[in-house]
């Protein structure tokens, strides 16, 4: 992000994931410099480490990633 300030990042984690914590991801983003943290989004899903193994979590993850990509490509106002 330092080399490319326009880069956007989406971090997904399962609520019951023992390797990747939803709370820690949100905390880390909140502790970043605003210019960097502003380009990051975190999603937390009712699943374990393999988010796509749980049907509801998989569908929500898909919706969130599609929305994220649309916002990155079109801009937040145009993606709605």
DRENBAZA-772248 format. One record per residue: x, y, z of N, C-alpha, C in turn; residue in three letters. Coordinates in nm, 2 decimals, decimal comma, always signed. Layout:
N
[vexke [X; Y; Z]; [X; Y; Z]; [X; Y; Z]; ALA]
...
end
This chain:
80
[vexke [+0,08; -0,12; +0,00]; [+0,00; +0,00; +0,00]; [+0,09; +0,13; +0,00]; UNK]
[vexke [+0,20; +0,11; +0,06]; [+0,29; +0,23; +0,05]; [+0,33; +0,26; -0,09]; UNK]
[vexke [+0,36; +0,15; -0,17]; [+0,40; +0,17; -0,31]; [+0,28; +0,20; -0,39]; UNK]
[vexke [+0,16; +0,15; -0,36]; [+0,04; +0,18; -0,44]; [-0,07; +0,22; -0,34]; UNK]
[vexke [-0,08; +0,35; -0,31]; [-0,18; +0,39; -0,21]; [-0,33; +0,37; -0,26]; UNK]
[vexke [-0,35; +0,34; -0,39]; [-0,48; +0,31; -0,43]; [-0,52; +0,16; -0,42]; UNK]
[vexke [-0,43; +0,08; -0,37]; [-0,46; -0,06; -0,36]; [-0,56; -0,08; -0,25]; UNK]
[vexke [-0,66; -0,17; -0,27]; [-0,76; -0,20; -0,18]; [-0,75; -0,35; -0,13]; UNK]
[vexke [-0,78; -0,38; -0,01]; [-0,76; -0,51; +0,05]; [-0,89; -0,55; +0,12]; UNK]
[vexke [-0,93; -0,67; +0,10]; [-1,05; -0,73; +0,17]; [-0,99; -0,85; +0,24]; UNK]
[vexke [-1,01; -0,86; +0,37]; [-0,97; -0,97; +0,46]; [-1,09; -1,04; +0,51]; UNK]
[vexke [-1,10; -1,17; +0,48]; [-1,22; -1,25; +0,53]; [-1,17; -1,35; +0,63]; UNK]
[vexke [-1,25; -1,37; +0,74]; [-1,22; -1,46; +0,84]; [-1,34; -1,53; +0,89]; UNK]
[vexke [-1,33; -1,65; +0,94]; [-1,44; -1,72; +1,01]; [-1,44; -1,69; +1,16]; UNK]
[vexke [-1,56; -1,67; +1,21]; [-1,57; -1,64; +1,35]; [-1,51; -1,74; +1,44]; UNK]
[vexke [-1,51; -1,87; +1,40]; [-1,45; -1,98; +1,48]; [-1,32; -2,02; +1,42]; UNK]
[vexke [-1,25; -1,94; +1,35]; [-1,12; -1,97; +1,29]; [-1,01; -1,95; +1,40]; UNK]
[vexke [-0,94; -2,06; +1,42]; [-0,83; -2,05; +1,52]; [-0,70; -1,99; +1,46]; UNK]
[vexke [-0,70; -1,97; +1,33]; [-0,58; -1,92; +1,27]; [-0,59; -1,77; +1,23]; UNK]
[vexke [-0,71; -1,72; +1,21]; [-0,73; -1,59; +1,16]; [-0,85; -1,53; +1,24]; UNK]
[vexke [-0,82; -1,43; +1,32]; [-0,93; -1,38; +1,41]; [-1,00; -1,26; +1,35]; UNK]
[vexke [-1,13; -1,27; +1,36]; [-1,22; -1,16; +1,31]; [-1,19; -1,03; +1,39]; UNK]
[vexke [-1,18; -1,05; +1,52]; [-1,16; -0,93; +1,61]; [-1,02; -0,87; +1,59]; UNK]
[vexke [-0,92; -0,96; +1,57]; [-0,79; -0,91; +1,55]; [-0,77; -0,83; +1,42]; UNK]
[vexke [-0,84; -0,89; +1,31]; [-0,83; -0,82; +1,18]; [-0,89; -0,68; +1,20]; UNK]
[vexke [-1,01; -0,67; +1,26]; [-1,07; -0,54; +1,28]; [-0,98; -0,44; +1,36]; UNK]
[vexke [-0,92; -0,50; +1,47]; [-0,83; -0,42; +1,55]; [-0,71; -0,37; +1,47]; UNK]
[vexke [-0,65; -0,46; +1,39]; [-0,53; -0,42; +1,32]; [-0,57; -0,31; +1,22]; UNK]
[vexke [-0,68; -0,32; +1,15]; [-0,72; -0,22; +1,06]; [-0,74; -0,08; +1,13]; UNK]
[vexke [-0,80; -0,09; +1,25]; [-0,83; +0,04; +1,32]; [-0,70; +0,10; +1,37]; UNK]
[vexke [-0,59; +0,02; +1,39]; [-0,46; +0,08; +1,43]; [-0,37; +0,13; +1,32]; UNK]
[vexke [-0,41; +0,11; +1,20]; [-0,33; +0,15; +1,09]; [-0,34; +0,30; +1,07]; UNK]
[vexke [-0,25; +0,36; +1,00]; [-0,26; +0,50; +0,96]; [-0,39; +0,51; +0,88]; UNK]
[vexke [-0,47; +0,62; +0,90]; [-0,60; +0,63; +0,83]; [-0,59; +0,61; +0,68]; UNK]
[vexke [-0,48; +0,66; +0,62]; [-0,47; +0,65; +0,47]; [-0,46; +0,50; +0,43]; UNK]
[vexke [-0,40; +0,42; +0,51]; [-0,39; +0,28; +0,48]; [-0,51; +0,20; +0,52]; UNK]
[vexke [-0,56; +0,22; +0,65]; [-0,67; +0,15; +0,70]; [-0,80; +0,18; +0,62]; UNK]
[vexke [-0,81; +0,30; +0,56]; [-0,92; +0,34; +0,48]; [-0,94; +0,25; +0,36]; UNK]
[vexke [-0,83; +0,19; +0,31]; [-0,83; +0,11; +0,19]; [-0,85; -0,04; +0,23]; UNK]
[vexke [-0,88; -0,07; +0,35]; [-0,89; -0,21; +0,39]; [-1,03; -0,23; +0,45]; UNK]
[vexke [-1,09; -0,35; +0,42]; [-1,22; -0,39; +0,48]; [-1,20; -0,53; +0,53]; UNK]
[vexke [-1,27; -0,56; +0,64]; [-1,27; -0,70; +0,70]; [-1,41; -0,75; +0,70]; UNK]
[vexke [-1,42; -0,88; +0,67]; [-1,55; -0,95; +0,68]; [-1,53; -1,06; +0,77]; UNK]
[vexke [-1,64; -1,08; +0,85]; [-1,64; -1,19; +0,95]; [-1,76; -1,28; +0,92]; UNK]
[vexke [-1,74; -1,41; +0,92]; [-1,84; -1,50; +0,88]; [-1,86; -1,61; +0,98]; UNK]
[vexke [-1,99; -1,65; +0,99]; [-2,02; -1,75; +1,09]; [-1,98; -1,89; +1,04]; UNK]
[vexke [-1,85; -1,91; +1,05]; [-1,78; -2,04; +1,00]; [-1,65; -2,05; +1,07]; UNK]
[vexke [-1,58; -2,15; +1,03]; [-1,44; -2,18; +1,07]; [-1,34; -2,12; +0,97]; UNK]
[vexke [-1,23; -2,18; +0,96]; [-1,12; -2,14; +0,87]; [-1,16; -2,15; +0,73]; UNK]
[vexke [-1,23; -2,26; +0,69]; [-1,28; -2,28; +0,56]; [-1,42; -2,22; +0,54]; UNK]
[vexke [-1,42; -2,09; +0,51]; [-1,55; -2,02; +0,51]; [-1,65; -2,08; +0,41]; UNK]
[vexke [-1,60; -2,12; +0,30]; [-1,69; -2,16; +0,19]; [-1,75; -2,30; +0,22]; UNK]
[vexke [-1,71; -2,37; +0,33]; [-1,76; -2,50; +0,36]; [-1,90; -2,49; +0,43]; UNK]
[vexke [-1,93; -2,37; +0,48]; [-2,06; -2,34; +0,54]; [-2,15; -2,26; +0,44]; UNK]
[vexke [-2,26; -2,32; +0,40]; [-2,34; -2,26; +0,29]; [-2,38; -2,12; +0,31]; UNK]
[vexke [-2,43; -2,08; +0,43]; [-2,47; -1,94; +0,45]; [-2,35; -1,85; +0,45]; UNK]
[vexke [-2,24; -1,89; +0,51]; [-2,12; -1,81; +0,51]; [-2,07; -1,79; +0,37]; UNK]
[vexke [-2,07; -1,90; +0,29]; [-2,02; -1,90; +0,16]; [-2,10; -1,80; +0,07]; UNK]
[vexke [-2,23; -1,80; +0,09]; [-2,32; -1,70; +0,01]; [-2,29; -1,56; +0,05]; UNK]
[vexke [-2,28; -1,54; +0,18]; [-2,25; -1,40; +0,23]; [-2,12; -1,35; +0,19]; UNK]
[vexke [-2,02; -1,44; +0,19]; [-1,88; -1,41; +0,15]; [-1,89; -1,37; +0,00]; UNK]
[vexke [-1,96; -1,44; -0,08]; [-1,97; -1,41; -0,22]; [-2,03; -1,27; -0,24]; UNK]
[vexke [-2,14; -1,24; -0,17]; [-2,20; -1,11; -0,18]; [-2,11; -1,00; -0,14]; UNK]
[vexke [-2,04; -1,02; -0,03]; [-1,95; -0,92; +0,01]; [-1,83; -0,90; -0,08]; UNK]
[vexke [-1,78; -1,00; -0,14]; [-1,66; -0,99; -0,23]; [-1,71; -0,92; -0,36]; UNK]
[vexke [-1,83; -0,96; -0,41]; [-1,88; -0,90; -0,53]; [-1,90; -0,75; -0,50]; UNK]
[vexke [-1,96; -0,71; -0,39]; [-1,98; -0,57; -0,36]; [-1,84; -0,50; -0,35]; UNK]
[vexke [-1,75; -0,56; -0,28]; [-1,61; -0,50; -0,27]; [-1,55; -0,47; -0,41]; UNK]
[vexke [-1,56; -0,57; -0,49]; [-1,50; -0,56; -0,63]; [-1,57; -0,45; -0,70]; UNK]
[vexke [-1,70; -0,44; -0,70]; [-1,78; -0,34; -0,77]; [-1,74; -0,20; -0,71]; UNK]
[vexke [-1,72; -0,19; -0,58]; [-1,68; -0,06; -0,53]; [-1,54; -0,02; -0,57]; UNK]
[vexke [-1,45; -0,11; -0,58]; [-1,31; -0,08; -0,62]; [-1,31; -0,04; -0,77]; UNK]
[vexke [-1,39; -0,11; -0,85]; [-1,39; -0,08; -0,99]; [-1,47; +0,05; -1,03]; UNK]
[vexke [-1,59; +0,06; -0,97]; [-1,67; +0,17; -1,00]; [-1,67; +0,29; -0,90]; UNK]
[vexke [-1,62; +0,26; -0,79]; [-1,63; +0,37; -0,68]; [-1,75; +0,34; -0,59]; UNK]
[vexke [-1,74; +0,38; -0,46]; [-1,84; +0,34; -0,37]; [-1,98; +0,39; -0,40]; UNK]
[vexke [-2,00; +0,51; -0,46]; [-2,13; +0,56; -0,49]; [-2,20; +0,49; -0,60]; UNK]
[vexke [-2,12; +0,45; -0,70]; [-2,17; +0,39; -0,82]; [-2,20; +0,24; -0,80]; UNK]
[vexke [-2,14; +0,18; -0,71]; [-2,16; +0,03; -0,69]; [-2,29; +0,00; -0,63]; UNK]
[vexke [-2,36; +0,09; -0,57]; [-2,49; +0,06; -0,51]; [-2,59; +0,05; -0,61]; UNK]
end
